């Protein structure tokens, strides 16, 4: 079944650093809700959600997954997302589809780099936030230390709605400070008891802080509590909680051990009671700058926030219904393609299992199989007139060249890569006509490695990465001239053409051709052939086979034969003359120069600038757009920063980000240029 109504839906996305236990929490929710018969385990390779071959091999999530459950008459869509930086696209897609982001943090490690990055994104998306301190049964787990770290990272609006009973091996349950009850899971049941005497004081202190934090949600109740000193009754507190969480005034903190099932059922109770329903999120922005309210009123419109291939079901599109009601056997229009799509089945999916549903109201999430031309980010509506704003996904910055391992796979590689890119918009694909390479750009080396494995597992195509060729250029620094003479006699009509070329540097102005022939030494009809011969040779280069740029070529003398001269002969003569002139014109290699804007915390600015200098780069300037943040503008040879993404991640502990563009070319230093030329010659010989 789908949700009974929009107000009976809760969409909660699990986000946070890798290894914090997000998937284990989702598995615990499925098990306690009776959706699964046994508790799925990532480590034991029988997770219901991490069933992709690469997820099983790596023992961590790489795809978004749904865990829909029904609890106390409310449909709760748990959206489990990857915690690794290379797969942040799925975490962002999950946040777009949800009204609440539940940040799962490790009780020992606290909030880590990816947690803080995603926290900022959730704020930009305007969704409510909550925190779960997981793994309280872990050695060295410390609730107070984790709370202090959360307060430092995310501010004073953090407040506990649960506190633990014990820690490490002695962790035995949680105290709900909203209802002032103790919860302990034993076997298949959760026991609710009075708070132990030794924990009454910390529970009262937590409730007092909770009350103080949420009081800001209502002016009258805040005056009653803060100014008049009256205590809020239970109904007033719960009403405030609902508002404060939805408006982002208060960030509740829960505690649990997903593996031991402690605290999970109480968490589900609070999700149903206090987490915002879909209408609380506000309207979704549309591509034309407008908005569309989440409402069952009006015509159907749904956002596709994830596309993936399932080995058991086929191609699946995960959709958030924004308006109207989605039903099977419906015809819709894709706003991007303008094409009609026939929706046959509408599924609720848990891992490998898909169940048909009859109706999905606005605010709910469903999965649509086997749509022909629909991919991530598309909008489906009755007439195609609605288009939601694109998902705010990061730009991939890690390019690699990919080639098929065998001749048999060459023809299949392009189709398979296109399928992968359709499923994952953080993968970009292009054919570099200059270097004649197929280039795939992802978010990091792990992202690319997973893509290669998916090519093999899903499409039976074996591919490998090869060195990415840098788009170097060649140019000249001096004026030189040379003769080109082509004469061939093989019986019958021969071939003859002769021209003299003068080459001059033409910095920043590209290629220019000048006709200085007088007296008919080369007939007019053959001058374009000389020009074409020069341009053809420029594309192939002289030093190392790279295109020649910024050259002015003048043809000023030559000769012809009334019978044997032809366009082909003069094109050949021009090639000979051009190559000879370049050899005397002090030819040099040029390399692309990348401009980077690197954003890092203050403490890493010095290390980043030193690193830039070690890569032949130069600092252009610095800016401080926010307290504690520096933006470093630098120029670096592109060859040094092709794979800068994981490098920056390493030297900034994952906190740095950057944008990159290639805006100019500069001369390659002599020793580096010599190595490039030698490598090109060796490749040519082989």
N, C-alpha and C positions, 0 to 999 in steps of 0.2 A: 504494500500500500504506500501511496504518497502521503504527505502531511494532510491532516484534515482541513487546515486553514493556515493562512499566512501567520497569524499570531501564535500558532502552535508549531513554529519552526525555530530552531536555534542553529545557526551556522558558526562553528568554532574551528578556527584553523590553528593547528599545533605548529609552532615555529620555535627556533632556537638553534644553538650551536650543535654540531654533530656529536653524537654520543651522549646526549643528555637524557635519552629515553623516551623520545616522542612516539616512536612506533610501539614501544612496549606499553605506553599509556593507552594508545588507541586499541591495542590488542586486549588490554585489561577491560576497557569499556565494552568492547564487543562480547567478551566472555561473560562479564557480569550482567549484561543485558540479555543474555541467552541467545545471541545471534550465532556464536560459535560454540562448539561443544568442548573445546579444550583451549587453554591459554596459549596463543601463538608466541613463538620465540624466535627472535632474529638470530641469536647466537646458535641455537640448535637447528637452524635452517628449516623451520616449519612455520614461518610467519605467514599469516593470512594476507597481509598487506604487502610485504616485501617479497613478491614471488617472481619478479623479473630475474632472469639468469644472472645478470650482473649484480643485482642486489643480493642474491644468495651468495655469489662468489665473494663479494666485498664485505658482506655483513653490515651494510648500511643502506639507507634509502637513497635512491637517485631519481625517483618519480613521485609525484603527488599521488595520494591514494585516499579513497573515501571509506569511512567507517560509519554508515548511518545506523542509528539505533532509535528505539522508541522507549522513552522513560516517563512514566507518570502522564501518559497521553500526549506527550510532546515529541516530535521527531527532532532528534539531535544529529546533525550532519557533522561528524568529526572529519576534518580534512588534515590528514597527516602529510607533512612536507619534508623534503631533505634539509639537512643542516649543513651540508658542505657547500662552500662558497661557489664552486663550479656549477651547482644546480640551484642557485638562488632564484632563477626564473620561475620554477615551480612554487617556491615559497611565496613569491610576489603574486602569482596567479591565484594561489589559495587565499591570500589576504584580500584580493579584489572580490572574490566570491563570498567572503565571510563578513559578519558584523562584529566578531570578537576574535582577537588574536590572543591565544593562550601561550605565553612564553614559558617553555619548559627549561629549567636550569638545574644543573647538577648540584646536589647538596654539599659537595666538597669543592668543586671548581667555581661555583657561583656563575654570574653572567659573564660569558666570554665574548670574543670579538664579534662573531656572527650574530649573537644575541643583540648586541648594541647596534649593529648595522641594521638589522631587521626592525628593531625598536623605532629607529628613525623613520624607516619606510612606512611602518604602520601609522605613525603620527602624520606623515604626509598624505596618506590615504584616508585619514580621518576615521579609522575604526577604533573601537574600544579595545583596551588592553588589560590582561590579567597575567599573573605569574604563578607557576606551579614549581615549588622546590621539590624535585624528585630525588629518588634514591636515598631517602633518609635512613635506610638500613645499611648503607654503604660504610665501610671503615672510614673513620675521620669525618663523617657527616656532622655538620654543625649548623643548626638552624639560625642561631644568633649571628654567626659570622656571615652566613648567606644573606640574611636580612640587611646587615650593615653594608654588604657589597651592593645589594640592590638599591639601597638608599643612596649610596654614593653614585652609582651609575645612572639611576633614573629619577632621583629626586624625592621630595618629601611626601608626595601623594601616594607612595607605597604604604600599604597597611595589611597586616595579617588578618584573615578571616578564619584561618585554622592555625593551630599551633601543635607541634608534635608531642606525643607521649613517648618520651625516651628517644634514643638515637642509636645508630649503628645496629649491633645485634639485638639491642634492647628496645628498638623501635616497635611499638605495639599498637599504634593507632593514632588518631587525631582528636583534638578538641575543637569543636565548632563554636567559635566565639560569638557567632550571630545568635545561635539558639542555646548556647551554653550547655552543650551536651558532649559526651565522649563517644567516639565511634571506634569500634575494634572489629576487624574482619577475621572471622574464624571459620575455616572450612568453606562452605558455600553461602554463609550467612554473615550479615553485619549486625553486631550487637550494639545497642544504644544504651548507655548507662550515664549515671551522674559523674561529674568531674571528680577525679581523685583529689583528696584533701591537699596533697603536696603541689598540685597544679592549679588550685583555685586562684591564688594570687596572680600568677602570670597570665591566667585566662582573663581575670578582671582587668588587668593592666592593658592587655591587648584589646579588649572590648572598649575600654575608655578611649584609647587612641583611635580605634575604628570610628567611634561615635564622633569624635572631634573632627576627623577628616571628612566624613560624609555630611556633616552638618551644613557645609557650604552649599549643598545642593538646594536648600530651601531657606530663604531669608527669615521667615517667621520661626521655623524650628531652630535655626542657628541662633537667633536672639534668645529663644527660650533656653537653649543649652549653654551658650557661652556667656550671655549677659545676666540672665536671671538665675543661672546655675541649676536649673531643673534637669532631671534625668529624662531621657527620651524613653517612651514605652516601646514595647516590641514592635507594634504595628508601625509606629513612626520611624523606627530604625530601619525596618525592612523596606518601607516606602522610599526612604532616603537612599538606601543602598541601590535600589533599582535605578533611580535617577542619576545618582553620582557615578555609577559604573558606566551607564549609557553615555553620559556627557563627558566622560574622561576626567571628571573631577577627582575620582578615586580609583586606584589600581589595586584590586584585591590580590592577596597572596595566599595560595593554598600549599599544603604539604602532602606528600604521598610517597609510597613505594609502589610503583606500578607492578613490579615483579611479585611483590608480596600481597598485592591487592589492597593494601592499607590506604585509606583516604580517598579511594577512587569513587566509591558509591556516593559518598557525601559530596564529592566534587560534582557528580552528575546531578544531585539534588539542587546544588547551587546554580549550575548551568540553567536548569529549567526555571528556577525561581528568580534569578537576578541577572542573567546575561540578556543582552538586548535581542529583541525579535527583529526580523528583517526591516520593518518600516522605521526602526530607530536609526538605521544607518544613514537615512536620507536618500535623495535621488542619485542615480548613476549619471555621470556626465556623458554626453553624446559627442560624436565627432565634430558636429557643427557648432559646438559651444553651448548647446542647450542642456537640458536635464530630463530625466524620465523617472517618475516616482515608482517605487515598488508598490504595486497594487493589483489586485485581481480585476479591478475595473479596467476597461479598455481592451484593446486588441493585444494579442500575444506578441511579446518581444523577449528574446532570450540571448544571453551572452555566452559564447563558447570560450571557456577559460582554460581548457586543456584538451589536446588531441593526443591519442596514443594508440599504438597497435597492441592488441592483446592476442597472444598465441592461441587462446581458446575461443575467443568471441570474434576477433577481427578488429577492424578500426572502430574506435570509440571516441565520441565527443562528449565532454563533460560540460553541462550547461547550467547556468543560474537563470531561472525564470524571473524576469524583472516585472513584467506586466502580463495580465491575462492568465489563462490556465493552459498548460501543455497537455495534450492528449495524444494517444496513438492514432495512426492513420490520418495524419494532418499534413497538409501541404503548406510549406513556408517558402520564403524567398531569402536568399543570402544577399545581404546588402553589398558585399564586396564584389561578388561575381555577377549579381543580377539574375542568377539562375534559380529555378525552383528546385526544392529538395522535398522528397517525400519521406516523412517520418513514419516508419512502420511500427517498430517497437519503441517503448520508453522503458528504460531499465532503472532499477535500483541495484547498484553493484557493490559487492563486498569482496575484495580480492579477486579470485577467479570465478566467483558465483554471481550470476545476473538473474534478477527476478523482475518479471513484468509488473508495471504499475499502470493504473487506469487513468490517473489524473495527477498533475503536479501544479499546485497553485503558485502564484507569484511569491518569491522569497525562497522557494524550495530549490533543491538541486537534483538533477537527474542525469542519466547517461543515455546518449542516442547512438545506436550502432549503424554502421554501413551507410553513412551519408557520402555522397559522391565527391563533392568539391568543397567541403567545409573543413576549416582548420582553426587552430588557436587564434583567438582575437576576433573571429567573425561574429556577426549579429544575424540572428534568424528572426524574421517577423512575417506578418501576414502578407505585406506587399513589398517588402524590402526598403521601405522609406525610413526605417530606424537604423542607425549605425552608432553603436556605443564607442566611446573614446578608446584608442589603442591601449593595451596593457602597458604599464610603465616599466618595461623590461630593460635591463642593462645592455649596453652595446658590447658585443663580444670583441675582444682585443687580442686573442691568441690565435694567430693564423698558422696553418700548416698546409703543406702540399701533400696531396693524397693521390696514389696511383694503385691500380689493380695489381695483384701479385702475379696473375696469370693472364694470358691472352684471352682465355675463355671468359674471364670476369670483366674485361674492359667494357664490353657492350652493356653489361648489367649495372656497372658502377654508377653511372649518371642517374639512372632511374631510382636506384636504391638510395643514393644520397639525397635526391629530391624528396623522397618519402620521409627520410629522417628529418629534413629541414621543415617539412610541413608539420611534423609532430612537435618539433622543438624550435620555436622562433628565436632562441638564443644561439642557434647554430646558423651561420650564414654560409652560402655557397656561391662561388663565382669561378669563371674560367678566365684566367689571366692570359690574354692573347699575346702580350708582350713576352712573357716568360714561358708560355705554352704549358702552364700547369693548372691543375684543378686545385683550387684553394678553399679549404674549409676553415672558418674562423669560429672559435668557441670561447668559453669563459676561462679555460685553463687546460692544462695537460690531461687531467683526469677526465674532464668533459670530452676531450677528443678521443681518449683511449676507450671510453664507454661507447662512443659513436662507432668506432672501429669494430668493437665486439658485437654491437647491434647489427652492423652490416652482415657479419658472418652468421649470427644466431637467427636473425629474422629473415634475411634475404639471400643467404647462402653466397655472399660475395666476400672474398678475402681481399683486403686492401692493406696498404702500409703507408706510413709517412716517409717522405723524402725531404731533403734539405730544400727549404724555400729559397728560390732564386731572388736575389735583390735586383730591382730594376735600375741597374746602373746606367749611366749615359757616357758618351764620349764627345769630346769637343776639341777644338784647336786653340792655340794661344798665339800663333804667328801666321803671317801671310806667306803663302807658298804657291808656286805654280808648277804644272807638270803636263806632259804630253800623253795623250792616249791614242794609240794607233791600232786599228784592227784590220788585218788583211788576211783573207783566206781564199785560196784558189784550189778547187777540187775537181776541175773539169766543168765545162759549161759556164754559167754565170758565177762570178765570185762574190765576195763580200769585202767592202772597203769603207772605212770611215776613220777620220782623224780629227781630233779636237785638242785644243789647248785650254786648260782650266786654270783659273786663279781663285784660290780659296782665301777668305779673310775671316777672322773672328767676328761674330755678330752677337755679342752677349745680350741675353734677354730678349732678343728679337726673333728667335727661331730661324727658320730656313728662308733664304732669299736667293732667287736666281736672276741673273742679269745677262742679257744678250748684247754683247759688244762687237758682234761680227759686222764687218763692213766689206764692201766689194764682192759680196756673194761667195766668199771663201767656203762657207757652208750654206747650202740652199735653205731658204726659210722653212720648208716643210720638214727639215731634219732637226731644227732647233728644239722642238718639244721632245724629241727622242733623247737629246743630250740631257735635258732637264729630268726626264724620267729615269735615265740611267744613273744620274747622280742621286736621286731620291731613293731608288732601289738599293743602291750601295749603302746609303746612310742608314737604312733600317737594319742592315747586317753588321755594321760597324767595321772597324779596322784593327783596333788594339785587341779587343777581347770578345768581339761579336755583339756588343751592345749598340743601340741606336746612337747615331751622331746627331748632335743638336747645335743650334746657334751658329750656323755657318752661312756665309754669303759666298755663292759660287758664281763666277763670271766666265762665260765662254768668249774668248777674244780672238782666237785664230783656229785654223784648221784647213782641211782639204777634202775633196770628194772625187769620186769617179762617176762619170756620166752614166755608166751602165751598172757597175757593181755596188754602188752606194745604196744603202737602205736604212730604214729606221732601226732595224735590229743591229746593223753594223755600228751606227752612231751611239746606240744605247751601250753596246759593248765597249766602244772606245771611251765613252764617258766614265764607265765603271773603272777602266784601267787608269785613266787620268786622275780620277778622284782618289783612288787608293794611293797612287804615287805621290800626289800632292799632300795628302794627310801625313804620310811618313816624313815629310820635310817641314810640317807645320807645327811641330811641338805638340803632338796630340796628348791629351790627358783623360783620365777617367773622372767622372762626376758621380757622387753618391747622393741619394735622397736624404734630406735632413728633416727629422721629425720635430714638430713642436709639441711639447707636453705641458699640460696643466695638471700638476700633481697635488692632491689634497691630503695632508697628513696632520696628525696631532703635533703640537709644538715639540714634544720630546723626540720626535723622529726627524725633524726638519734638517738638523745638522748631518745626520747619517745619510739622508737622501741626497743632499747637495754634494757631499763627498763622493757618493756613489756616482752621481751624474758626471762629476769631474773625471772620475776614473774611466768613464766610457767615452772620452773625447767630447763631452758635452760642455755647454756653457749656460750659466744661470742668467736669465733675462730680467728677472725681478721676482718679488714676493708680495703677497697680500695676506691680510688677516680678516677673512669675511665674518668670522665669529670667534668668540673667546676660546682660546686653546687650540685653534686651528690655523694652519698655514697653507697657502696655495703657492706652490713654487712653479714659476714659468721657466721652461728651459728648452734649449735646442740640442738635439743629440743625433748623430748619424743613425739612420733607421736600422742599419744592420746591427747596431748595438742594442736596440730595444724592441726587436721583433717579438720576443717572448718576455717582455718586461712585466707582464701581469703577475706570474708566480714569483718573480724576483722581488717586486715591490711588496707583495704579500709577505714574503719572508723577512725582509729587513724592517718592516713596520708591524710585525706580529699580526698581519691581516687587517690593519686599520687604514691603510692607504688606498686611494683610488686615483684614477687619472683619465684624461682624454688625450687623444693623439691625432695629429693630422700631418700630412706631408705637404709643405708649402714651398720648398725650394730645394735646389741642388747646390752642392759645393764640391770643390776639387778634392779628390781622394789623396791622402798623404802618399808620398812616393813609395815607401816600403810596403804599405798595404796594397797600393795599386799594383805593384810588381807581383805580389802573391796572387791577386785576382787574375792578372794576365796569364801567369804561369798555369794556374788552375784551368783557365779556359783553353789554353793550348794543349794541356794534357788530356782534357775531355775530348777535344777535337781529334787528337791522334788516336784515342781509344775507340 
